[in-house]
């Protein structure tokens, strides 16, 4: 067994033992500590860095593609809502 396999198995066992609520709580706690330590502007800075990296690696077409996917999803939801109101 490799080290990464052992890590995955350990992570899966822990997840089953503690559940999603546990991980949600510790994630929130970590986020609050990060916000206190670095300030809320930190998130804007790292988001911009990440966006610039994605743009550089995948090109601006990536954002066009995901924008269209999101727009199609909204269009379907609006149509479904209109049908529900008519019924």
QUIFENDA-V270497 format. One record per pair of residues at least 4 apart in sequence whose C-alpha atoms are under 6 Angstrom apart, sorted by sequence separation. I is the first residue (numbers start at 1). J is the second residue. D is the distance in whole Angstrom. If there is no record, write none. Layout:
i=I j=J d=D
i=I j=J d=D
This chain:
i=15 j=19 d=5
i=18 j=22 d=6
i=23 j=27 d=6
i=33 j=37 d=6
i=34 j=38 d=6
i=35 j=39 d=5
i=38 j=42 d=6
i=43 j=47 d=6
i=54 j=58 d=6
i=55 j=59 d=5
i=58 j=62 d=6
i=63 j=67 d=6
i=35 j=40 d=5
i=55 j=60 d=5
